Amino acid sequence: MPPFSQFDEAGRIRHLITLDGLSCEQVRELLDRAQSYLAPRGSAPIRSHALEGLTIGNIFNEPSTRTRSSFELAGRRLGADVLNLEIQLSSRVKGETVMDTIHTLESMAVDVFVIRDAEPGITQFVAEHVYDHVSVLSAGEAHISHPTQGLLDALTILQYKGGFRDLNIAVVGDVKHSRVARSAYQVFTALGVGELRIVAPTALMPDQDSMPDAKRFNSLEDGIRHCDVVMMLRVQKERMAQAAIPDAHEYHTQWGLTTKRLSLARPDAIVMHPGPMNREVEISSDVADGAQSVIRDQVTNGVAVRMAVLDAVISNRRLRGDRR
Ligand code: CP
C-alpha cells in the first residue's frame, strides 16, 4: 500500500489532516475562498448551493463549542445535510470500533467526515479506510493538529495586517500541549512570516525538534516586546499537575496577558486567542474584551474557513470525477 497522503494524484487537497505540506499557494487559495464567504459586517451570512445533496458527518469525541458549531453552520450554509454523532450516545460505548462506526455512516451516504479525537492518528487512520469519494477533515487531533484553526488564525492576521513577511508573531502559553500552536507554526511558516516566537514557561515549552524555526522565550515580557501579533493559548488546566506549573492565580501573576504587559507589544498589535479562554489565568478580561482583541473575528472567520475547506474538498472530488 502506498504511504498515506492527504493530497490526490494531482496534488489537490482530498483530506485535511494537517497543514504540514500545504504550499503557500494552497493556503492562500483557501484563505481567498474563505474571504469570499464572509458577508459584510451586519449583513446576513452568505449561503450557497455548493454542497447541495451532500452530507457532512460531525464526529466529535472531545468537547467543542466553536469548531463543531462552525462546521455545522458551514455545512448548512453550503446547502448540505449535517449529521452530528454524539459519541457518548453512540454504539461506540457498546464497543463498536471506529471503522465500523465510520462504515455505518458511509452506508448512509456521508460524503465528508469531520473528526475531533484525543487519540493521535485516528483522523489519518479513518482517511486511509474510507471510500475514494469520501473526505476526512480534522477538527482537532490530540495535541498534534488543528488545521482549520490554523487557517482561521492566518485569515484573521491577514485581515488586520495585510501580509506576513514583515510580521513578528508571538505564540504564548501552554505551547507544549497545544494543537493550535502546532498548526499555527505550520501555516505561518508556509506563509513566510517574518519572525515567529514561542513564549512559554520551561514546563510548557515543546521539545527542541518541535517548531524548530521559532525563536524561544522564557519570559512573557521579552517574548511579546515589539510584536505585531500576540496569540495567547489556553492553559490546559487538566494538565497543570503533571506539567508542574503554578496554580491558576500564580500563573496569571507570571504569565497572564494584562493591559500593562500588552503595552510592550507594538501599539497596533492584535491579541488573539483560539478559545475557550480561562479569563484571569492566561488573559485578563480587560485585554480579552479590549480594543486590540480580535478574538470574536477569529470565531466569525472560523465559519468562513470551514466553508472554504468543505467547498475545496468537494470541488476537488468533482475535478477527480469520484462518484459514490
Ligand atoms: N478553538 C477551538 O477549537 O475551540 P472549541 O474547542 O470550542 O472547538
py3Dmol code that shows the C-alpha trace and the ligand (Angstrom):
import py3Dmol

protein = """\
ATOM      1  CA  MET A   1       0.000   0.000   0.000  1.00  0.00           C
ATOM      2  CA  PRO A   2       1.449   3.458  -0.881  1.00  0.00           C
ATOM      3  CA  PRO A   3       2.187   5.792   2.048  1.00  0.00           C
ATOM      4  CA  PHE A   4      -0.756   7.937   3.113  1.00  0.00           C
ATOM      5  CA  SER A   5      -1.154  11.327   1.502  1.00  0.00           C
ATOM      6  CA  GLN A   6      -3.886  13.866   2.159  1.00  0.00           C
ATOM      7  CA  PHE A   7      -3.443  15.049  -1.433  1.00  0.00           C
ATOM      8  CA  ASP A   8      -4.799  13.361  -4.559  1.00  0.00           C
ATOM      9  CA  GLU A   9      -2.637  12.359  -7.541  1.00  0.00           C
ATOM     10  CA  ALA A  10      -2.859  15.877  -8.958  1.00  0.00           C
ATOM     11  CA  GLY A  11      -1.672  17.352  -5.643  1.00  0.00           C
ATOM     12  CA  ARG A  12      -5.115  18.721  -4.733  1.00  0.00           C
ATOM     13  CA  ILE A  13      -6.398  18.542  -1.167  1.00  0.00           C
ATOM     14  CA  ARG A  14      -8.503  15.436  -0.664  1.00  0.00           C
ATOM     15  CA  HIS A  15      -8.400  15.217   3.147  1.00  0.00           C
ATOM     16  CA  LEU A  16      -7.244  17.850   5.627  1.00  0.00           C
ATOM     17  CA  ILE A  17      -5.447  16.142   8.481  1.00  0.00           C
ATOM     18  CA  THR A  18      -2.607  18.617   8.930  1.00  0.00           C
ATOM     19  CA  LEU A  19      -1.349  21.887   7.459  1.00  0.00           C
ATOM     20  CA  ASP A  20       2.096  20.325   7.143  1.00  0.00           C
ATOM     21  CA  GLY A  21       2.886  20.033   3.434  1.00  0.00           C
ATOM     22  CA  LEU A  22       0.427  22.661   2.189  1.00  0.00           C
ATOM     23  CA  SER A  23       2.127  25.152  -0.115  1.00  0.00           C
ATOM     24  CA  CYS A  24       1.843  28.889   0.282  1.00  0.00           C
ATOM     25  CA  GLU A  25      -0.389  28.912  -2.818  1.00  0.00           C
ATOM     26  CA  GLN A  26      -2.711  26.246  -1.398  1.00  0.00           C
ATOM     27  CA  VAL A  27      -3.064  28.153   1.863  1.00  0.00           C
ATOM     28  CA  ARG A  28      -3.659  31.429   0.006  1.00  0.00           C
ATOM     29  CA  GLU A  29      -6.287  29.762  -2.161  1.00  0.00           C
ATOM     30  CA  LEU A  30      -8.157  28.517   0.915  1.00  0.00           C
ATOM     31  CA  LEU A  31      -7.933  31.941   2.566  1.00  0.00           C
ATOM     32  CA  ASP A  32      -9.210  33.669  -0.595  1.00  0.00           C
ATOM     33  CA  ARG A  33     -12.083  31.215  -0.791  1.00  0.00           C
ATOM     34  CA  ALA A  34     -12.864  31.815   2.906  1.00  0.00           C
ATOM     35  CA  GLN A  35     -12.802  35.569   2.369  1.00  0.00           C
ATOM     36  CA  SER A  36     -15.422  35.143  -0.354  1.00  0.00           C
ATOM     37  CA  TYR A  37     -17.708  33.520   2.214  1.00  0.00           C
ATOM     38  CA  LEU A  38     -17.540  36.470   4.616  1.00  0.00           C
ATOM     39  CA  ALA A  39     -20.525  38.786   4.494  1.00  0.00           C
ATOM     40  CA  PRO A  40     -20.038  42.492   5.257  1.00  0.00           C
ATOM     41  CA  ARG A  41     -20.477  43.185   8.960  1.00  0.00           C
ATOM     42  CA  GLY A  42     -24.177  43.406   9.839  1.00  0.00           C
ATOM     43  CA  SER A  43     -25.325  41.533   6.714  1.00  0.00           C
ATOM     44  CA  ALA A  44     -26.941  38.107   6.616  1.00  0.00           C
ATOM     45  CA  PRO A  45     -24.498  35.180   6.300  1.00  0.00           C
ATOM     46  CA  ILE A  46     -23.540  34.150   2.779  1.00  0.00           C
ATOM     47  CA  ARG A  47     -25.157  30.947   1.549  1.00  0.00           C
ATOM     48  CA  SER A  48     -24.556  28.798  -1.494  1.00  0.00           C
ATOM     49  CA  HIS A  49     -25.744  25.527  -3.010  1.00  0.00           C
ATOM     50  CA  ALA A  50     -22.194  24.189  -3.450  1.00  0.00           C
ATOM     51  CA  LEU A  51     -22.819  21.147  -1.240  1.00  0.00           C
ATOM     52  CA  GLU A  52     -26.484  20.536  -2.054  1.00  0.00           C
ATOM     53  CA  GLY A  53     -27.309  16.826  -1.983  1.00  0.00           C
ATOM     54  CA  LEU A  54     -24.207  16.042   0.103  1.00  0.00           C
ATOM     55  CA  THR A  55     -23.924  15.005   3.745  1.00  0.00           C
ATOM     56  CA  ILE A  56     -21.396  16.080   6.374  1.00  0.00           C
ATOM     57  CA  GLY A  57     -20.835  13.837   9.412  1.00  0.00           C
ATOM     58  CA  ASN A  58     -19.507  15.601  12.514  1.00  0.00           C
ATOM     59  CA  ILE A  59     -17.935  13.103  14.894  1.00  0.00           C
ATOM     60  CA  PHE A  60     -16.614  14.829  17.996  1.00  0.00           C
ATOM     61  CA  ASN A  61     -15.078  12.629  20.645  1.00  0.00           C
ATOM     62  CA  GLU A  62     -13.901  15.635  22.681  1.00  0.00           C
ATOM     63  CA  PRO A  63     -15.844  18.719  23.806  1.00  0.00           C
ATOM     64  CA  SER A  64     -16.099  21.644  21.411  1.00  0.00           C
ATOM     65  CA  THR A  65     -18.151  24.807  21.049  1.00  0.00           C
ATOM     66  CA  ARG A  66     -16.527  26.806  18.247  1.00  0.00           C
ATOM     67  CA  THR A  67     -15.259  24.101  15.889  1.00  0.00           C
ATOM     68  CA  ARG A  68     -18.303  21.899  15.987  1.00  0.00           C
ATOM     69  CA  SER A  69     -20.820  24.745  15.705  1.00  0.00           C
ATOM     70  CA  SER A  70     -18.924  26.377  12.879  1.00  0.00           C
ATOM     71  CA  PHE A  71     -18.526  23.143  10.890  1.00  0.00           C
ATOM     72  CA  GLU A  72     -22.264  22.574  11.310  1.00  0.00           C
ATOM     73  CA  LEU A  73     -23.126  26.107  10.176  1.00  0.00           C
ATOM     74  CA  ALA A  74     -20.594  25.890   7.346  1.00  0.00           C
ATOM     75  CA  GLY A  75     -22.165  22.688   6.024  1.00  0.00           C
ATOM     76  CA  ARG A  76     -25.703  24.050   6.284  1.00  0.00           C
ATOM     77  CA  ARG A  77     -24.805  27.388   4.665  1.00  0.00           C
ATOM     78  CA  LEU A  78     -23.404  25.433   1.722  1.00  0.00           C
ATOM     79  CA  GLY A  79     -26.654  23.511   1.398  1.00  0.00           C
ATOM     80  CA  ALA A  80     -25.503  20.151   2.833  1.00  0.00           C
ATOM     81  CA  ASP A  81     -27.261  17.850   5.272  1.00  0.00           C
ATOM     82  CA  VAL A  82     -25.337  17.771   8.541  1.00  0.00           C
ATOM     83  CA  LEU A  83     -25.302  14.839  10.904  1.00  0.00           C
ATOM     84  CA  ASN A  84     -23.870  15.231  14.419  1.00  0.00           C
ATOM     85  CA  LEU A  85     -22.933  11.962  16.085  1.00  0.00           C
ATOM     86  CA  GLU A  86     -22.879  12.142  19.882  1.00  0.00           C
ATOM     87  CA  ILE A  87     -20.126   9.659  20.653  1.00  0.00           C
ATOM     88  CA  GLN A  88     -21.256   9.204  24.254  1.00  0.00           C
ATOM     89  CA  LEU A  89     -24.744   8.273  22.984  1.00  0.00           C
ATOM     90  CA  SER A  90     -23.470   6.183  20.074  1.00  0.00           C
ATOM     91  CA  SER A  91     -22.791   2.488  19.793  1.00  0.00           C
ATOM     92  CA  ARG A  92     -19.091   3.237  20.291  1.00  0.00           C
ATOM     93  CA  VAL A  93     -19.829   2.973  24.028  1.00  0.00           C
ATOM     94  CA  LYS A  94     -21.088  -0.589  23.392  1.00  0.00           C
ATOM     95  CA  GLY A  95     -17.735  -1.460  21.911  1.00  0.00           C
ATOM     96  CA  GLU A  96     -18.269  -0.709  18.222  1.00  0.00           C
ATOM     97  CA  THR A  97     -14.973   0.064  16.542  1.00  0.00           C
ATOM     98  CA  VAL A  98     -14.151   3.420  14.990  1.00  0.00           C
ATOM     99  CA  MET A  99     -14.184   1.982  11.472  1.00  0.00           C
ATOM    100  CA  ASP A 100     -17.457   0.119  11.984  1.00  0.00           C
ATOM    101  CA  THR A 101     -18.947   3.443  13.059  1.00  0.00           C
ATOM    102  CA  ILE A 102     -17.491   5.191  10.005  1.00  0.00           C
ATOM    103  CA  HIS A 103     -18.595   2.460   7.583  1.00  0.00           C
ATOM    104  CA  THR A 104     -22.094   2.567   9.095  1.00  0.00           C
ATOM    105  CA  LEU A 105     -22.316   6.289   8.379  1.00  0.00           C
ATOM    106  CA  GLU A 106     -20.766   5.823   4.918  1.00  0.00           C
ATOM    107  CA  SER A 107     -23.694   3.498   4.213  1.00  0.00           C
ATOM    108  CA  MET A 108     -25.960   6.474   4.979  1.00  0.00           C
ATOM    109  CA  ALA A 109     -24.140   8.431   2.263  1.00  0.00           C
ATOM    110  CA  VAL A 110     -21.908  10.655   4.384  1.00  0.00           C
ATOM    111  CA  ASP A 111     -19.536  12.438   1.990  1.00  0.00           C
ATOM    112  CA  VAL A 112     -17.274  14.281   4.421  1.00  0.00           C
ATOM    113  CA  PHE A 113     -16.321  13.250   7.939  1.00  0.00           C
ATOM    114  CA  VAL A 114     -15.272  15.966  10.377  1.00  0.00           C
ATOM    115  CA  ILE A 115     -13.455  14.319  13.267  1.00  0.00           C
ATOM    116  CA  ARG A 116     -12.168  15.541  16.619  1.00  0.00           C
ATOM    117  CA  ASP A 117     -10.443  12.948  18.742  1.00  0.00           C
ATOM    118  CA  ALA A 118      -7.979  12.873  21.628  1.00  0.00           C
ATOM    119  CA  GLU A 119      -6.203   9.848  20.171  1.00  0.00           C
ATOM    120  CA  PRO A 120      -3.269  10.658  17.875  1.00  0.00           C
ATOM    121  CA  GLY A 121      -3.563   9.139  14.409  1.00  0.00           C
ATOM    122  CA  ILE A 122      -7.325   8.483  14.355  1.00  0.00           C
ATOM    123  CA  THR A 123      -8.147  11.021  11.630  1.00  0.00           C
ATOM    124  CA  GLN A 124      -5.456   9.688   9.300  1.00  0.00           C
ATOM    125  CA  PHE A 125      -6.487   6.100  10.065  1.00  0.00           C
ATOM    126  CA  VAL A 126     -10.072   6.902   9.078  1.00  0.00           C
ATOM    127  CA  ALA A 127      -8.901   8.736   5.937  1.00  0.00           C
ATOM    128  CA  GLU A 128      -6.921   5.648   4.929  1.00  0.00           C
ATOM    129  CA  HIS A 129     -10.009   3.447   5.125  1.00  0.00           C
ATOM    130  CA  VAL A 130     -12.908   5.466   3.697  1.00  0.00           C
ATOM    131  CA  TYR A 131     -14.260   5.198   0.135  1.00  0.00           C
ATOM    132  CA  ASP A 132     -12.340   7.118  -2.523  1.00  0.00           C
ATOM    133  CA  HIS A 133     -15.044   9.769  -2.861  1.00  0.00           C
ATOM    134  CA  VAL A 134     -15.158  10.479   0.908  1.00  0.00           C
ATOM    135  CA  SER A 135     -13.050  13.179   2.559  1.00  0.00           C
ATOM    136  CA  VAL A 136     -11.897  13.387   6.172  1.00  0.00           C
ATOM    137  CA  LEU A 137     -11.235  16.713   7.882  1.00  0.00           C
ATOM    138  CA  SER A 138      -9.530  17.044  11.240  1.00  0.00           C
ATOM    139  CA  ALA A 139     -11.390  19.177  13.754  1.00  0.00           C
ATOM    140  CA  GLY A 140      -8.561  18.809  16.269  1.00  0.00           C
ATOM    141  CA  GLU A 141      -6.320  15.797  16.865  1.00  0.00           C
ATOM    142  CA  ALA A 142      -4.841  15.296  20.335  1.00  0.00           C
ATOM    143  CA  HIS A 143      -2.043  17.867  20.853  1.00  0.00           C
ATOM    144  CA  ILE A 144      -0.927  17.372  17.256  1.00  0.00           C
ATOM    145  CA  SER A 145      -3.045  19.273  14.786  1.00  0.00           C
ATOM    146  CA  HIS A 146      -5.976  21.666  14.385  1.00  0.00           C
ATOM    147  CA  PRO A 147      -5.692  22.680  10.737  1.00  0.00           C
ATOM    148  CA  THR A 148      -8.856  24.758  10.319  1.00  0.00           C
ATOM    149  CA  GLN A 149      -7.901  26.713  13.450  1.00  0.00           C
ATOM    150  CA  GLY A 150      -4.529  27.487  11.854  1.00  0.00           C
ATOM    151  CA  LEU A 151      -6.280  28.710   8.716  1.00  0.00           C
ATOM    152  CA  LEU A 152      -8.738  30.923  10.571  1.00  0.00           C
ATOM    153  CA  ASP A 153      -5.883  32.395  12.591  1.00  0.00           C
ATOM    154  CA  ALA A 154      -3.987  33.172   9.375  1.00  0.00           C
ATOM    155  CA  LEU A 155      -7.095  34.734   7.818  1.00  0.00           C
ATOM    156  CA  THR A 156      -7.592  36.957  10.858  1.00  0.00           C
ATOM    157  CA  ILE A 157      -3.994  38.170  10.738  1.00  0.00           C
ATOM    158  CA  LEU A 158      -4.238  38.790   7.004  1.00  0.00           C
ATOM    159  CA  GLN A 159      -7.352  40.928   7.516  1.00  0.00           C
ATOM    160  CA  TYR A 160      -5.681  43.107  10.140  1.00  0.00           C
ATOM    161  CA  LYS A 161      -2.078  43.184   8.915  1.00  0.00           C
ATOM    162  CA  GLY A 162      -2.337  42.607   5.163  1.00  0.00           C
ATOM    163  CA  GLY A 163       0.550  40.101   4.955  1.00  0.00           C
ATOM    164  CA  PHE A 164       3.076  38.044   6.910  1.00  0.00           C
ATOM    165  CA  ARG A 165       6.607  38.828   5.721  1.00  0.00           C
ATOM    166  CA  ASP A 166       7.189  41.825   7.994  1.00  0.00           C
ATOM    167  CA  LEU A 167       5.345  40.469  10.992  1.00  0.00           C
ATOM    168  CA  ASN A 168       6.585  39.411  14.370  1.00  0.00           C
ATOM    169  CA  ILE A 169       4.157  36.895  15.880  1.00  0.00           C
ATOM    170  CA  ALA A 170       4.327  35.606  19.457  1.00  0.00           C
ATOM    171  CA  VAL A 171       2.517  32.399  20.416  1.00  0.00           C
ATOM    172  CA  VAL A 172       2.282  32.432  24.198  1.00  0.00           C
ATOM    173  CA  GLY A 173       1.451  29.985  26.973  1.00  0.00           C
ATOM    174  CA  ASP A 174       0.899  26.246  27.013  1.00  0.00           C
ATOM    175  CA  VAL A 175       2.645  25.644  23.704  1.00  0.00           C
ATOM    176  CA  LYS A 176       3.708  22.125  24.640  1.00  0.00           C
ATOM    177  CA  HIS A 177       0.177  20.714  24.792  1.00  0.00           C
ATOM    178  CA  SER A 178      -1.299  22.878  22.051  1.00  0.00           C
ATOM    179  CA  ARG A 179      -2.503  21.569  18.696  1.00  0.00           C
ATOM    180  CA  VAL A 180      -3.420  25.188  17.910  1.00  0.00           C
ATOM    181  CA  ALA A 181       0.235  26.206  18.265  1.00  0.00           C
ATOM    182  CA  ARG A 182       1.458  23.391  16.013  1.00  0.00           C
ATOM    183  CA  SER A 183      -0.983  24.246  13.237  1.00  0.00           C
ATOM    184  CA  ALA A 184      -0.191  27.951  13.667  1.00  0.00           C
ATOM    185  CA  TYR A 185       3.505  27.178  13.272  1.00  0.00           C
ATOM    186  CA  GLN A 186       2.835  25.221  10.075  1.00  0.00           C
ATOM    187  CA  VAL A 187       0.616  27.828   8.460  1.00  0.00           C
ATOM    188  CA  PHE A 188       2.738  30.831   9.456  1.00  0.00           C
ATOM    189  CA  THR A 189       5.848  29.054   8.160  1.00  0.00           C
ATOM    190  CA  ALA A 190       4.108  28.261   4.856  1.00  0.00           C
ATOM    191  CA  LEU A 191       3.120  31.907   4.535  1.00  0.00           C
ATOM    192  CA  GLY A 192       6.681  33.107   5.225  1.00  0.00           C
ATOM    193  CA  VAL A 193       6.172  35.013   8.475  1.00  0.00           C
ATOM    194  CA  GLY A 194       8.972  37.446   9.386  1.00  0.00           C
ATOM    195  CA  GLU A 195       9.622  36.160  12.917  1.00  0.00           C
ATOM    196  CA  LEU A 196       7.736  33.538  14.876  1.00  0.00           C
ATOM    197  CA  ARG A 197       8.266  33.361  18.633  1.00  0.00           C
ATOM    198  CA  ILE A 198       7.103  30.751  21.072  1.00  0.00           C
ATOM    199  CA  VAL A 199       6.878  32.122  24.574  1.00  0.00           C
ATOM    200  CA  ALA A 200       6.304  29.714  27.439  1.00  0.00           C
ATOM    201  CA  PRO A 201       7.377  28.651  30.918  1.00  0.00           C
ATOM    202  CA  THR A 202      10.005  25.916  30.741  1.00  0.00           C
ATOM    203  CA  ALA A 203       7.476  23.230  31.752  1.00  0.00           C
ATOM    204  CA  LEU A 204       5.179  24.209  28.852  1.00  0.00           C
ATOM    205  CA  MET A 205       7.849  24.639  26.166  1.00  0.00           C
ATOM    206  CA  PRO A 206       7.745  21.949  23.440  1.00  0.00           C
ATOM    207  CA  ASP A 207      10.728  19.761  22.583  1.00  0.00           C
ATOM    208  CA  GLN A 208      13.521  21.390  20.596  1.00  0.00           C
ATOM    209  CA  ASP A 209      12.711  19.363  17.448  1.00  0.00           C
ATOM    210  CA  SER A 210       9.123  20.619  17.533  1.00  0.00           C
ATOM    211  CA  MET A 211       8.742  24.027  15.818  1.00  0.00           C
ATOM    212  CA  PRO A 212      12.494  24.231  15.065  1.00  0.00           C
ATOM    213  CA  ASP A 213      12.372  27.582  13.238  1.00  0.00           C
ATOM    214  CA  ALA A 214      10.672  29.500  16.038  1.00  0.00           C
ATOM    215  CA  LYS A 215      12.593  31.702  18.487  1.00  0.00           C
ATOM    216  CA  ARG A 216      12.096  30.622  22.084  1.00  0.00           C
ATOM    217  CA  PHE A 217      11.455  32.894  25.052  1.00  0.00           C
ATOM    218  CA  ASN A 218      11.059  32.028  28.721  1.00  0.00           C
ATOM    219  CA  SER A 219       9.774  35.469  29.672  1.00  0.00           C
ATOM    220  CA  LEU A 220       6.420  36.900  28.631  1.00  0.00           C
ATOM    221  CA  GLU A 221       7.760  40.449  28.690  1.00  0.00           C
ATOM    222  CA  ASP A 222      10.732  39.636  26.422  1.00  0.00           C
ATOM    223  CA  GLY A 223       8.639  37.407  24.166  1.00  0.00           C
ATOM    224  CA  ILE A 224       5.940  39.933  23.265  1.00  0.00           C
ATOM    225  CA  ARG A 225       8.150  43.033  23.080  1.00  0.00           C
ATOM    226  CA  HIS A 226       7.551  44.863  19.742  1.00  0.00           C
ATOM    227  CA  CYS A 227       5.322  42.059  18.430  1.00  0.00           C
ATOM    228  CA  ASP A 228       2.597  42.700  15.843  1.00  0.00           C
ATOM    229  CA  VAL A 229       0.504  39.738  16.924  1.00  0.00           C
ATOM    230  CA  VAL A 230       0.162  38.205  20.385  1.00  0.00           C
ATOM    231  CA  MET A 231      -1.573  34.841  20.273  1.00  0.00           C
ATOM    232  CA  MET A 232      -2.462  33.602  23.735  1.00  0.00           C
ATOM    233  CA  LEU A 233      -3.113  29.905  24.330  1.00  0.00           C
ATOM    234  CA  ARG A 234      -5.424  28.246  26.790  1.00  0.00           C
ATOM    235  CA  VAL A 235      -3.736  26.857  29.837  1.00  0.00           C
ATOM    236  CA  GLN A 236      -4.856  23.269  29.781  1.00  0.00           C
ATOM    237  CA  LYS A 237      -5.808  23.139  33.451  1.00  0.00           C
ATOM    238  CA  GLU A 238      -6.324  19.406  33.229  1.00  0.00           C
ATOM    239  CA  ARG A 239      -2.587  19.072  32.607  1.00  0.00           C
ATOM    240  CA  MET A 240      -1.346  21.529  35.236  1.00  0.00           C
ATOM    241  CA  ALA A 241      -0.468  18.951  37.853  1.00  0.00           C
ATOM    242  CA  GLN A 242       1.572  16.749  35.538  1.00  0.00           C
ATOM    243  CA  ALA A 243       3.299  19.746  33.974  1.00  0.00           C
ATOM    244  CA  ALA A 244       4.350  21.013  37.420  1.00  0.00           C
ATOM    245  CA  ILE A 245       3.369  24.578  36.728  1.00  0.00           C
ATOM    246  CA  PRO A 246       1.930  27.016  39.278  1.00  0.00           C
ATOM    247  CA  ASP A 247      -1.760  27.228  40.133  1.00  0.00           C
ATOM    248  CA  ALA A 248      -4.068  29.468  38.119  1.00  0.00           C
ATOM    249  CA  HIS A 249      -3.530  32.581  40.239  1.00  0.00           C
ATOM    250  CA  GLU A 250       0.244  32.206  40.256  1.00  0.00           C
ATOM    251  CA  TYR A 251       0.221  31.500  36.510  1.00  0.00           C
ATOM    252  CA  HIS A 252      -1.685  34.732  35.900  1.00  0.00           C
ATOM    253  CA  THR A 253       0.793  36.659  38.007  1.00  0.00           C
ATOM    254  CA  GLN A 254       3.721  35.457  35.892  1.00  0.00           C
ATOM    255  CA  TRP A 255       2.183  34.654  32.507  1.00  0.00           C
ATOM    256  CA  GLY A 256      -1.180  36.387  32.229  1.00  0.00           C
ATOM    257  CA  LEU A 257      -1.549  38.952  29.442  1.00  0.00           C
ATOM    258  CA  THR A 258      -2.588  42.187  31.135  1.00  0.00           C
ATOM    259  CA  THR A 259      -3.013  45.663  29.671  1.00  0.00           C
ATOM    260  CA  LYS A 260       0.313  46.684  31.203  1.00  0.00           C
ATOM    261  CA  ARG A 261       2.179  43.790  29.628  1.00  0.00           C
ATOM    262  CA  LEU A 262       0.433  44.249  26.292  1.00  0.00           C
ATOM    263  CA  SER A 263       1.879  47.772  26.141  1.00  0.00           C
ATOM    264  CA  LEU A 264       5.279  46.132  25.469  1.00  0.00           C
ATOM    265  CA  ALA A 265       3.999  44.921  22.073  1.00  0.00           C
ATOM    266  CA  ARG A 266       3.563  47.333  19.180  1.00  0.00           C
ATOM    267  CA  PRO A 267       0.803  49.877  19.785  1.00  0.00           C
ATOM    268  CA  ASP A 268      -1.201  48.415  16.890  1.00  0.00           C
ATOM    269  CA  ALA A 269      -0.632  44.793  17.948  1.00  0.00           C
ATOM    270  CA  ILE A 270      -3.627  42.494  17.785  1.00  0.00           C
ATOM    271  CA  VAL A 271      -4.457  39.972  20.504  1.00  0.00           C
ATOM    272  CA  MET A 272      -5.722  36.536  19.549  1.00  0.00           C
ATOM    273  CA  HIS A 273      -6.976  33.522  21.488  1.00  0.00           C
ATOM    274  CA  PRO A 274      -8.444  30.330  19.982  1.00  0.00           C
ATOM    275  CA  GLY A 275     -10.858  29.872  22.876  1.00  0.00           C
ATOM    276  CA  PRO A 276     -12.085  28.633  25.184  1.00  0.00           C
ATOM    277  CA  MET A 277     -10.429  31.278  27.372  1.00  0.00           C
ATOM    278  CA  ASN A 278      -9.538  30.970  31.016  1.00  0.00           C
ATOM    279  CA  ARG A 279     -10.160  34.575  31.990  1.00  0.00           C
ATOM    280  CA  GLU A 280      -7.748  35.889  34.637  1.00  0.00           C
ATOM    281  CA  VAL A 281      -5.461  32.920  34.006  1.00  0.00           C
ATOM    282  CA  GLU A 282      -3.702  33.310  30.637  1.00  0.00           C
ATOM    283  CA  ILE A 283      -5.542  36.525  29.725  1.00  0.00           C
ATOM    284  CA  SER A 284      -7.200  39.265  31.719  1.00  0.00           C
ATOM    285  CA  SER A 285     -10.717  40.330  30.832  1.00  0.00           C
ATOM    286  CA  ASP A 286      -9.684  43.894  30.023  1.00  0.00           C
ATOM    287  CA  VAL A 287      -7.378  42.540  27.284  1.00  0.00           C
ATOM    288  CA  ALA A 288      -9.782  39.850  26.068  1.00  0.00           C
ATOM    289  CA  ASP A 289     -12.558  42.432  25.679  1.00  0.00           C
ATOM    290  CA  GLY A 290     -10.283  45.359  24.817  1.00  0.00           C
ATOM    291  CA  ALA A 291      -9.741  47.358  21.637  1.00  0.00           C
ATOM    292  CA  GLN A 292      -6.797  45.214  20.463  1.00  0.00           C
ATOM    293  CA  SER A 293      -8.647  41.917  20.817  1.00  0.00           C
ATOM    294  CA  VAL A 294      -9.692  40.202  17.564  1.00  0.00           C
ATOM    295  CA  ILE A 295     -10.978  37.077  19.293  1.00  0.00           C
ATOM    296  CA  ARG A 296     -14.530  37.480  18.014  1.00  0.00           C
ATOM    297  CA  ASP A 297     -13.241  37.969  14.454  1.00  0.00           C
ATOM    298  CA  GLN A 298     -11.444  34.640  14.800  1.00  0.00           C
ATOM    299  CA  VAL A 299     -14.769  32.977  15.593  1.00  0.00           C
ATOM    300  CA  THR A 300     -16.512  34.637  12.624  1.00  0.00           C
ATOM    301  CA  ASN A 301     -13.655  33.619  10.353  1.00  0.00           C
ATOM    302  CA  GLY A 302     -13.944  30.042  11.603  1.00  0.00           C
ATOM    303  CA  VAL A 303     -17.252  29.553   9.794  1.00  0.00           C
ATOM    304  CA  ALA A 304     -15.890  31.034   6.544  1.00  0.00           C
ATOM    305  CA  VAL A 305     -12.725  28.919   6.694  1.00  0.00           C
ATOM    306  CA  ARG A 306     -14.711  25.747   7.275  1.00  0.00           C
ATOM    307  CA  MET A 307     -17.000  26.616   4.368  1.00  0.00           C
ATOM    308  CA  ALA A 308     -13.878  27.105   2.231  1.00  0.00           C
ATOM    309  CA  VAL A 309     -12.363  23.762   3.227  1.00  0.00           C
ATOM    310  CA  LEU A 310     -15.620  21.849   2.676  1.00  0.00           C
ATOM    311  CA  ASP A 311     -16.094  23.582  -0.672  1.00  0.00           C
ATOM    312  CA  ALA A 312     -12.475  22.848  -1.677  1.00  0.00           C
ATOM    313  CA  VAL A 313     -12.523  19.121  -0.971  1.00  0.00           C
ATOM    314  CA  ILE A 314     -15.848  18.698  -2.756  1.00  0.00           C
ATOM    315  CA  SER A 315     -14.663  20.793  -5.739  1.00  0.00           C
ATOM    316  CA  ASN A 316     -11.543  18.617  -5.894  1.00  0.00           C
ATOM    317  CA  ARG A 317     -13.661  15.468  -5.745  1.00  0.00           C
ATOM    318  CA  ARG A 318     -15.695  16.762  -8.694  1.00  0.00           C
ATOM    319  CA  LEU A 319     -12.498  17.509 -10.619  1.00  0.00           C
ATOM    320  CA  ARG A 320     -11.321  13.939  -9.995  1.00  0.00           C
ATOM    321  CA  GLY A 321     -14.710  12.617 -11.092  1.00  0.00           C
ATOM    322  CA  ASP A 322     -15.037  10.469  -7.952  1.00  0.00           C
ATOM    323  CA  ARG A 323     -18.537   9.073  -7.627  1.00  0.00           C
ATOM    324  CA  ARG A 324     -20.365   7.470  -4.720  1.00  0.00           C
TER     325      ARG A 324
END
"""
ligand_1 = """\
8
CP
N -10.691 26.751 19.295
C -11.392 25.619 19.462
O -11.043 24.565 18.938
O -12.482 25.758 20.269
P -13.515 24.586 20.607
O -12.779 23.571 21.462
O -14.642 25.256 21.353
O -13.951 23.971 19.313
"""
view = py3Dmol.view(width=600, height=400)
view.addModel(protein, "pdb")
view.setStyle({"model": 0}, {"cartoon": {"style": "trace"}})
view.addModel(ligand_1, "xyz")
view.setStyle({"model": 1}, {"stick": {}})
view.zoomTo()
view.show()
